[in-house]
């Protein structure tokens, strides 16, 4: 019976995904984000994608002291549905600047849940090197993992075509930026694969190198059959740009230089997250305008090809919005979260 259940789950994962995170729900939206009031994960709900209400008073919905085992802080929360549609997976940057007093960190947290309320997790401290990965004998991207300086802003993309050593197919591509100062000059984008249990990772591989620092990538599959990436360039002309590829892990051409989030002038922006409104083929792109004091978390419009960014407005109703992600919800999910956590400020 156990073997039958496992095979059934694998079949559902394969059938439910077409190289894209599963989308489900037509009732509302969950904004899952790092709070600017502290390095923890917070929730907010919305019916229209623009106007939100805090859950749990904007306080932590996951205890970072329990789930962030390296530094006790969780940043940059990214959430999506599990490949079978029966649960949820999340990744966070394990980092606490308030405690460490520096912008370095050493790993990430992988979390999973059946109800968006109760979470289990594993933490990967990259300083420990190849032994923490499920393929420790593979060629490593670094000679000395102990000198790693950053493992930033991980995100998830379900890839049904990934092939494991045993011939089984399907894995969660986890992509993120890393920096190891003794071995590289700037932050670059890497990726690993997590298995269906969402507890094991492969060794990182380089996603691309454009010759300057890049962080905060966000990948979506569009109707044109191409993967579109929003990413923050910290080299060249800084800003939030787009790039495309026909494949997830190779072929990422350099960003389009004449079509990017340029309307904020000299203000610095990062942490982009693209989502579609229910029933709408165009896109909304959210990001943090972090050079402002106070900071502004903005949502702008883009066309169906994730281009032509325009009409930015501030998110409404969220206490301390910061780098995060958006997920559509069913009525049942929306009501359950509202009932469990409560809404409004506390």
VEXDO-357541 format. One record per residue: x, y, z of N, C-alpha, C in turn; residue in one letter. Coordinates in steps of 0.1 Angstrom, whole numbers, plus 5000, padded with zeros to 4 digits. Layout:
# residues N
XYZXYZXYZA
...
***
This chain:
# residues 346
500849885000500050005000500950135000X
501950135008502850245009503550274995X
503950164988504550184975503550234965X
502250194966501250244957501050394959X
500950434972500750574975501950664970X
503150614971504350684966504250704951X
503950584944503850594929502750684925X
501650684932500450774929500850914930X
501550954941502051084943502951134932X
503851044928504851074917504051104904X
503051024902502251034889501551174890X
500951204901500251334903501151444900X
502351444906503351544904503651564890X
503851454883504251464869503051524860X
501851484864500751524856500351664859X
500551704872500051834876500951954871X
502151924867503152024864503552024850X
503652144844504252154831505352254831X
506452214838507552304840507052444846X
506252434856505652554861505152524875X
505252624884504652604897503152604896X
502552504903501052484902500352604907X
499352654899498452764902497152714905X
496552754916495252704921494552814930X
493252824928492552924937492153044929X
490853084931490253204925489653294935X
489953284947489253364957490053484962X
491353464963492253574968493653544967X
494453624975495953614974496553614988X
497653534989498553535001499853604997X
500153705005501453775004502253725016X
503253635013504153575023505453645022X
505953715033507053805031507853815044X
509053855042509853895053509354035058X
509254045072508754175077509954265079X
509654395075510654495076510854535091X
509854485099509954515114510754415121X
511254305114512054205120512354095110X
513354015113513753915103512953785105X
511653785102510753675103509753675091X
509053565090508053555079506653595084X
506053685076504653725079503753695067X
502453695070501353675060500453805059X
499953825047498853915045497953865035X
496653895036495653845027495053955018X
494653925006493954024998492953954989X
491854024985490953974975491254024961X
491954144960492254204947493654214943X
494654174952496054174948496754304952X
495954404956496554534959496354574974X
495154544979494754584992494754465001X
495654475012495854355020495454385035X
495354275042495254285057496154185063X
496954245073497854155080497254045087X
497853925087497453825096498453825108X
497853785120498653775132499253915136X
498554015132499054155135500354185128X
500654125118501954145111503154085118X
502854005128503953925135504253795128X
505253725134505753605127504653495127X
504553425116503653315115504453185116X
505753195115506653085117507753125126X
508053045136509053085146510453065140X
511153185137512453175131513553105140X
513353115153514253045162514252895161X
513052845156512952705154513452655141X
513052735130513252695117514552755110X
515052855115516352915110517452875119X
518052765117518952705127520352755127X
520652845117522052905116522053035124X
521153125120521253265126519953305133X
518853225132517653255139516853365132X
517053395120516353495112515953435099X
514753475094514353425081513953545072X
514653555060514353665051513953605038X
513253695030513053665015512153545013X
511053535021510253415020509653395006X
509853275000509153244988508353114990X
507053124986506053014989505452974976X
505152844974504352794963503752664967X
502852614959502152484961503152374958X
503052264966503752144962503252084949X
504152004943503851964929502551884928X
502151814939500851734938499651814942X
499851944945498652034949498152004962X
498651914970498151884983498851954995X
499852024992500552095003501252214998X
502252265005502952385002504452375006X
505252444998506652445001507152595001X
508152615010508752745011510252745013X
510852845008512352865011512553005017X
513553015026513953145031515453145032X
515953275033517353295035517553295050X
518453205055518753195069519753305073X
519253415079520053535081519453625091X
520353685099519853775109520853885111X
520653995103521554105103521554175117X
520354175123520154235136521054175146X
521354045145522253975154523653975150X
523953945137525353935132525954075129X
525154175127525654305123526454305110X
526154215101526754215088525854155078X
526154185065525254135054525854015048X
526353925057526753795052525853685058X
525753575052525053465058525553335052X
525053215056525753095053524852985048X
523553005047522652895042521252935041X
520352835038518952855035518152755043X
516852785044515852695051514852645041X
514552515041513552455032512352415042X
511152455039510052425047508852365039X
508052285046506852225039505752225049X
504552225044503352235052502152165045X
501152115053499952065047498852165048X
499052275056497852365058498252515059X
499452545056499952685056500152735070X
499852655080499952695094501052625102X
501052495100502052415107503152375097X
504452405101505552375091506652285097X
507252205089508452135092509552195083X
510852175087511852235080513152165081X
514052195072515452145072516352275069X
517452275075518452395073519652335067X
520152415057521452375050522452485053X
523452455061524552545064525752515054X
525852595044526752565033528252565037X
528552625048529952615053530452475055X
529452385057529852245060530252165047X
530052225036530552165023529652055018X
530251975008529551875001528751775009X
529151745021528551645030527051675032X
526651795031525251825034524351795022X
524951775011524151754999523951604996X
522951574988522651434985523651374975X
524451454968525451404959526851454963X
527351414975528551474980529751454971X
529751344963530851314954530951384941X
529951464938529951544926530951654926X
531351704915532251814914531651934920X
532452004929531952114936532252244929X
531452344931531652484926532752554934X
533052514946534052584954535052484959X
536252534961537352454967537152444982X
536852564988536652565003535352635006X
534452555011533052605014533052675028X
534152665035534152735048534252885047X
534652935036534753075034533553145027X
532453065025531353125019530753245026X
530353345019529853465025528353495024X
527753445013526353465011525653355004X
524453325008523453235001522153305002X
521753374992520753474993519553444984X
518353474990517053484982516753364974X
516653244980516253124972514853134968X
514553074956513153054951513052914945X
511752884942511452744938510752744924X
511152644916510452624904510352474901X
509152414901508952274898509352234884X
510252134883510752094870510451944868X
509351914860509051774858509951694850X
510851764843511851694834513151664840X
513351704853514651674859514751524861X
515851464858516051324859517051294870X
516651214880517551174891518451054887X
519351024895520350914892519650784890X
518450764897517750634896516750624885X
516750734877515950744865514550804867X
514250834880512950894883513051044878X
511851104876511751234870511051334880X
511451454879510751564886511451604899X
511751734900512351784912512151934913X
512351994925512152134927513552204924X
513552284914514752364912514752474922X
515752484930515952594940517052684935X
516752804932517752894926518053014935X
519253054936519653154946521053214942X
521453324948522753384946523753334957X
524953324953526053294963527253384961X
528053394971529253464971530253394980X
531453364974532553314982533753394979X
533953504986534953604982536353554979X
536953464986538253414981538253344968X
537053304962537053234950536253294939X
535553404941534853474931534753624934X
534553704924534653844926533253914929X
532153844927530853904928529853794930X
528653834934527553744936527053694923X
526853554922526353494910525253404913X
524453374903523253284904523653144903X
523153064912523352914912522052844914X
522052714912520852634914521152494920X
520252444928520252304932518952244929X
518752114931517452044930517151984943X
515852004948515351934959514451824955X
514451714962513651594959512151624963X
511251524960509851544964509651564979X
510551504987510351515001510651655006X
511351734998511751875001512651875013X
513451775015514351775026515851755022X
516051725009517351695004517651784992X
518951824990519451914980520651854972X
520651884959521951854952522951964953X
524151934950525152034951524852144941X
525152274944524852384935525652374922X
525052434912525552444899525352594894X
526352644887526252784882525152794872X
524252894874523052914865523553004853X
524253114856524853194846525853294852X
526653354844527553454849527653564838X
527153684841527153794831528353884833X
529153854842530353934845530154044855X
529054044862528854144873527854084883X
527654144894526854084905525354084901X
524653974904523253954902522653884914X
521453934918520753874930519253874927X
518553814936517053824936516353784923X
516653664918516053624905514653574908X
513753584899512353544899511953484886X
511753354884511453294871510053254870X
509453274858508153234854508153184840X
507253084837507053034824505853114818X
506053174806505053254799504453174788X
503353234782502653164771503553154758X
504653234757505453224746506353104746X
506253024757507052904758508452924764X
508753054767510053084773509953104788X
511053084794511253114809511653264809X
510953344817511253484819511753504833X
512853574834513453594847513553744850X
512953784861513253914867514453904876X
515354004875516553994883517154134886X
517754144898518454264901519854264896X
520154354888521554374884522254474894X
523354434899524154524908525354574901X
525654514889526754564881526154624868X
527054694860526554754848525554874852X
524454884845523454984849522554914859X
522554944872521854874882520354884880X
519554784885518154794884517554654883X
516154644882515454524880515254504865X
515754394859515754374845515054234842X
514854204829514354074825515254004816X
515353874816516053794807515253674804X
515553604793514753484789515653364785X
515053254786515753124781514653024777X
515052934768514252824764514352714774X
515352714782515552614792515752674806X
515352594816515552644830516952674834X
517852584831519152584837520252624828X
519952654815520952694805520352794796X
521252874789520752954778520253094783X
520553134795520053264799520853374793X
520253444783520853554776520853674785X
521753774782521853894790520553964790X
520254044801519054114802518754214790X
517454234788517054334779517354474785X
518154554778518654674784517754794783X
516754784774515854904772514454884777X
514254784785512954754791513054704805X
513054784815513254744829512554844838X
512554814851511854894860512755024862X
512455124853513255244852512555364858X
511255354861510455474864510655524878X
511455454886511655494900512855594901X
513355634889514455724889515755664895X
516355744904517655694911517355614923X
516155584926515855504938516255364936X
516755294946517155154945516055054948X
515954954939514854864940515454714939X
514854624946515254484946514054394950X
514354264951513354164956512054154948X
512254154935511054144926510254014927X
508954014926508153904926506953924916X
506853844906505853854896504653764899X
503453814897502253724898501153784889X
500253694885499053734877497853744885X
497053844883495753854889494853754883X
493853704891492953604887492153644875X
492253554865491553584852492253684843X
493453724846494153824838495453774833X
495753794820496953734814498153834816X
497853954820498954044822499554014836X
500654094839501354064852501454184861X
501654144874501954244884503354214889X
504154314891505554294896505654374909X
505954304920506154374932507654374936X
508054484943509454494946509554594958X
510754594965510954684976511854794971X
511454924973512155044970512955074983X
514155014984514755014997515555145000X
515855234991516555354994515755465000X
514355444999513555545006513555525021X
513255635028513055635042511855715046X
510755645049510555495050510555425037X
510855295037510855225024509455215019X
509455185005508155164999508155034992X
507054954994506954834987505954854976X
506354834963505554884952505054764943X
503954784937503454694927503154764914X
503854724903503654784890502954684881X
502554734869501954654859502954614848X
502754504842503554464830502554394821X
502954384808502054314798502154164799X
501454094790501353954790502753884788X
503653954783505053904780506053954791X
505554004802506354044813507254154809X
506754244801507554364796506654484798X
507254604794506554734794505954764808X
506854774818506554804832505954944833X
504854954841504255084842503355094854X
502855214857501855244868502155184881X
503355214888503555164901502755234912X
502355154921501555204933502155134945X
501955184957502355124970501355014973X
501854904979500954804984500154864996X
498954814999498154875009497854775020X
497854825033497354745044498354655050X
499654655046500654565051501654635061X
501854585072502754635082504154585078X
505054675075506454635072506654545060X
506054575048506254485037507654485032X
508154365028509554355024509554235014X
510754195010510954095000510153965003X
509253924994508453814996507853754983X
506653694984506153624972504553624973X
503953594962502453594962501953454957X
500853414963500253284959498753304959X
498053254949496653254948496053154958X
494853184964494253104974492853064970X
492352944975490952904974490252974985X
488952974984488153034995488352965008X
488452825008488752755020490052785026X
491052805018492352835024492352985030X
491753075023491653215027490953215041X
489853155042489053155054489753085066X
490452975063491152905073492252995079X
493053055070494153145075493553265083X
492553315078491953435086491453395099X
490753275100490253225113491353195122X
492453125117493553085126494353195132X
494753295123495653395127495053525131X
493753545126493153675129493753785121X
493053895120493554005111493654135119X
494254235112494454365118495654375127X
495954495132497154515140496854475154X
498054445161497954405175498954475183X
***
